[in-house]
């Protein structure tokens, strides 16, 4: 997937992963009770990003993003300093 956005500086464009709709015990959660996703797949990185690359899965600070909708797809913009970890 390529992003229609090219981030500047150390910004990262990513797609949030879906929140779990069901608990481990099998109980389905209504949308307002689901925890906001804090992981995302990186689809583009700015030229100044040093540790994150396209294709990585990241854990990020949930209140430090900017959400943008382009067409039918929703993207998040997050600064590299707000990325807490990459997921292997």
KEKE-3310 file (N, C-alpha, C; in steps of 0.2 Angstrom, whole numbers, plus 5000, padded with zeros to 4 digits):
npx = (5004:5003:5005:4995:5000:5015:5025:5033:5049:5052:5040:5028:5018:5004:4993:4981:4978:4964:4953:4951:4936:4931:4933:4945:4938:4928:4917:4908:4912:4904:4906:4909:4915:4927:4944:4955:4965:4982:4992:5000:5002:5016:5016:5022:5037:5045:5059:5068:5066:5073:5074:5062:5054:5046:5033:5035:5028:5021:5021:5012:5010:4994:4987:4994:4993:4988:4973:4969:4958:4959:4951:4944:4951:4959:4971:4985:4995:5010:5023:5040:5046:5036:5033:5034:5038:5044:5035:5039)
npy = (4994:5011:5027:5041:5053:5062:5063:5076:5081:5073:5066:5053:5043:5033:5018:5015:5000:4989:4990:4977:4968:4959:4951:4941:4931:4929:4938:4950:4967:4983:4997:5009:5005:4999:4998:5011:5009:5007:5004:5004:5002:5007:5017:5027:5038:5053:5062:5065:5055:5043:5030:5023:5014:5012:5000:4995:4990:5000:5006:5019:5036:5039:5051:5060:5061:5066:5064:5060:5059:5052:5049:5034:5029:5030:5039:5041:5054:5055:5061:5056:5056:5053:5040:5025:5012:4999:4985:4968)
npz = (5000:4995:5001:4998:5003:5006:5019:5028:5035:5051:5051:5051:5041:5044:5045:5056:5066:5068:5082:5094:5093:5101:5117:5126:5132:5123:5123:5114:5111:5112:5100:5106:5118:5115:5115:5110:5095:5097:5089:5073:5055:5046:5032:5025:5026:5032:5026:5036:5046:5056:5063:5060:5047:5031:5031:5044:5060:5072:5089:5096:5104:5109:5109:5101:5088:5071:5062:5046:5032:5016:5002:5004:5013:5030:5038:5049:5055:5063:5074:5073:5086:5094:5093:5101:5101:5090:5082:5082)
capx = (5000:5007:5001:4994:5003:5022:5026:5039:5053:5052:5033:5027:5011:5003:4986:4979:4975:4958:4953:4948:4929:4929:4937:4948:4933:4922:4912:4908:4912:4901:4911:4911:4919:4933:4950:4957:4971:4989:4997:4998:5007:5019:5015:5027:5041:5048:5066:5072:5065:5080:5073:5056:5054:5040:5032:5036:5022:5023:5016:5013:5006:4987:4984:4999:4992:4983:4970:4967:4955:4960:4947:4940:4956:4960:4978:4987:5002:5013:5031:5045:5048:5030:5033:5036:5042:5042:5033:5042)
capy = (5000:5017:5032:5047:5058:5062:5067:5081:5081:5067:5064:5046:5042:5026:5016:5012:4994:4989:4988:4971:4969:4953:4949:4934:4926:4928:4943:4956:4974:4988:5001:5014:5002:4996:5002:5014:5006:5011:5001:5005:5000:5013:5017:5032:5041:5059:5061:5065:5049:5039:5024:5020:5014:5009:4993:4993:4991:5004:5008:5027:5039:5039:5058:5064:5060:5070:5059:5062:5054:5053:5044:5030:5027:5035:5039:5045:5057:5055:5063:5050:5056:5050:5033:5022:5006:4995:4978:4963)
capz = (5000:4995:5004:4994:5007:5008:5025:5029:5041:5054:5052:5048:5039:5045:5045:5062:5066:5070:5089:5095:5094:5106:5122:5126:5134:5118:5124:5109:5114:5108:5097:5111:5124:5112:5117:5104:5094:5098:5084:5066:5050:5043:5024:5022:5032:5030:5025:5043:5051:5057:5066:5058:5040:5028:5032:5051:5064:5077:5095:5097:5109:5106:5109:5098:5081:5067:5058:5039:5028:5009:4998:5008:5018:5035:5039:5055:5055:5070:5074:5075:5093:5098:5092:5107:5099:5084:5084:5078)
cpx = (5004:5003:5001:4997:5011:5023:5033:5043:5053:5045:5033:5019:5010:4995:4985:4976:4969:4958:4949:4941:4927:4935:4940:4943:4927:4917:4913:4908:4908:4907:4914:4915:4925:4939:4953:4964:4977:4994:4995:5004:5009:5019:5020:5031:5044:5056:5071:5071:5071:5079:5067:5056:5048:5039:5032:5029:5025:5018:5018:5008:4999:4985:4989:4998:4987:4980:4968:4964:4956:4956:4943:4945:4958:4968:4979:4994:5004:5021:5034:5046:5042:5029:5037:5041:5040:5040:5036:5037)
cpy = (5006:5022:5038:5053:5057:5066:5071:5080:5074:5064:5057:5046:5034:5024:5012:5005:4994:4987:4981:4972:4963:4952:4942:4929:4925:4933:4949:4962:4979:4993:5006:5011:4999:5001:5005:5010:5010:5008:5003:5003:5006:5012:5022:5036:5047:5057:5061:5060:5045:5032:5020:5020:5011:5002:4991:4994:4995:5005:5016:5029:5041:5046:5062:5063:5065:5065:5063:5057:5056:5047:5040:5027:5032:5033:5043:5048:5058:5057:5057:5050:5054:5043:5030:5016:5003:4988:4973:4957)
cpz = (5000:4998:4999:4997:5007:5014:5025:5035:5044:5055:5048:5047:5040:5045:5052:5062:5070:5078:5089:5097:5099:5111:5122:5127:5129:5119:5118:5113:5109:5106:5102:5117:5121:5114:5110:5102:5095:5094:5077:5062:5046:5035:5021:5028:5028:5030:5031:5048:5051:5059:5063:5050:5037:5029:5040:5054:5070:5083:5096:5102:5106:5105:5105:5091:5078:5062:5052:5035:5020:5005:5004:5014:5023:5037:5046:5053:5062:5069:5076:5083:5097:5096:5098:5106:5092:5086:5079:5076)
residu = (UNK:UNK:UNK:UNK:UNK:UNK:UNK:UNK:UNK:UNK:UNK:UNK:UNK:UNK:UNK:UNK:UNK:UNK:UNK:UNK:UNK:UNK:UNK:UNK:UNK:UNK:UNK:UNK:UNK:UNK:UNK:UNK:UNK:UNK:UNK:UNK:UNK:UNK:UNK:UNK:UNK:UNK:UNK:UNK:UNK:UNK:UNK:UNK:UNK:UNK:UNK:UNK:UNK:UNK:UNK:UNK:UNK:UNK:UNK:UNK:UNK:UNK:UNK:UNK:UNK:UNK:UNK:UNK:UNK:UNK:UNK:UNK:UNK:UNK:UNK:UNK:UNK:UNK:UNK:UNK:UNK:UNK:UNK:UNK:UNK:UNK:UNK:UNK)
# end
